[in-house]
Amino acid sequence: MKRLLFVLLGVVVSSIGVFAQAQFGVKAGLNFSNMSVKVAGEIVDDIKFKPGISIGAFADFGLTDLFAIETGLTLENKGFKTEEEEKLYGKKIEETTTMNVIYAIVPVQARLNFSNFYVLAGPYFGIGLSGKIRVKTTYDGETEKDDDSIEFGNDAEESDMKRMDVGLGLGAGCEITDNLGVRLGYDLGLSNLAPGGDSKNKMKNGSVNISATFKF
């Protein structure tokens, strides 16, 4: 699976590079992710954004002064967070569930340049590399933590989520200097990541990210 991402990236870069002048850079920033979840036809509405990090490298292939194609490879921390509170025998129980998933993301986006500003849009392809689900429960002053590794797969009985993700990425940025810039982006997951999922059982990624960029 990981090899597929690198092969795809290599094909895109080599094919575009024949016709365009390339600029390369790196980026790093914060990623605020959540998931839209539906179970047995009911929407889970208590999911909150979870902060994470995003680091990667990118390449711009300028076809004209106005239009370019951008691709690259990014490591992103995605997932979600839920918080529940109730009482048992007059005492408060607090439970926090956090899903952390590390993705390798390859975007292929069209870029329109307007002086120092630009906008981006296009698909992305992601592979879940690893992940954990942490449940923290606090009751009567005692806190317990339970960590489980995420099982990737398509088996509804054995797996937690599917490994492959496909979605649409949108973004806008500003070049502060010839090398340094800032960028705001949004990734909308289109793949149903629920193993054996259907229209009544869904899991889809969503994330907002802000990052600093540096071009060589």
C-alpha positions, 0 to 999 in steps of 0.5 A, spaced: 500 500 500 505 504 501 509 503 495 503 504 491 503 512 493 510 513 492 509 509 485 503 514 484 507 520 486 513 518 481 508 517 475 505 524 476 512 528 477 515 525 471 509 526 466 508 533 468 515 535 469 516 533 461 512 539 460 513 544 466 518 548 470 518 545 477 519 548 484 520 544 490 518 546 497 516 543 504 511 545 509 509 544 516 503 546 520 497 544 524 491 539 522 484 540 525 480 533 524 474 530 525 469 525 522 462 524 520 459 518 523 453 514 522 451 508 525 445 504 524 442 510 520 443 515 526 448 521 525 453 521 531 453 528 533 458 529 539 464 528 535 469 534 536 475 537 532 482 534 534 488 537 533 494 534 530 500 535 526 502 536 518 508 535 515 510 534 508 514 536 501 511 539 495 512 540 488 509 546 483 509 544 476 508 551 472 504 550 466 503 558 465 504 564 469 497 563 472 496 555 472 500 550 475 499 543 478 501 541 485 503 534 488 507 532 493 507 527 499 504 529 506 504 526 513 498 528 517 495 526 523 487 525 523 481 522 527 476 525 532 475 526 539 468 525 543 467 527 550 461 524 555 459 526 562 454 522 566 452 520 573 453 514 577 451 513 584 451 521 584 458 521 582 460 524 575 463 519 570 467 523 564 469 519 558 474 521 553 475 517 546 480 519 541 482 516 535 489 518 532 490 516 525 497 517 521 496 518 514 500 518 508 497 523 503 498 524 495 494 530 493 494 532 485 491 539 485 490 545 480 493 551 482 491 558 480 496 564 481 494 571 482 500 575 484 502 573 491 496 569 492 493 562 489 488 557 490 488 550 490 483 544 488 483 537 486 483 530 489 487 527 494 489 519 495 491 517 502 493 511 506 492 509 513 499 508 516 498 506 523 493 509 529 490 508 536 484 509 539 485 511 546 479 511 552 480 515 558 475 514 564 475 518 570 470 516 576 471 518 583 477 521 582 480 515 579 483 515 571 483 509 567 486 509 560 485 504 555 489 504 548 488 499 542 491 499 536 487 500 530 486 494 525 485 496 518 481 492 513 474 491 510 472 486 515 466 489 519 467 484 525 475 484 525 477 491 522 476 498 525 476 502 519 479 501 512 486 503 510 485 507 503 482 514 503 480 518 497 477 525 497 477 532 495 482 538 497 481 545 497 486 551 499 488 558 499 495 561 500 499 567 500 507 568 498 510 572 503 517 572 500 520 568 494 521 563 499 516 563 505 508 563 505 502 561 509 497 556 507 490 554 509 486 548 506 480 543 507 480 536 506 473 533 505 473 525 505 469 522 500 471 514 502 466 510 506 472 508 511 467 504 515 468 496 514 462 493 511 459 500 511 453 502 507 448 508 506 446 507 514 453 506 517 459 511 514 465 514 517 468 519 513 474 524 514 474 531 514 480 536 516 482 543 516 489 545 516 494 551 516 501 551 515 507 555 513 511 553 506 518 554 504 520 554 497 527 552 495 
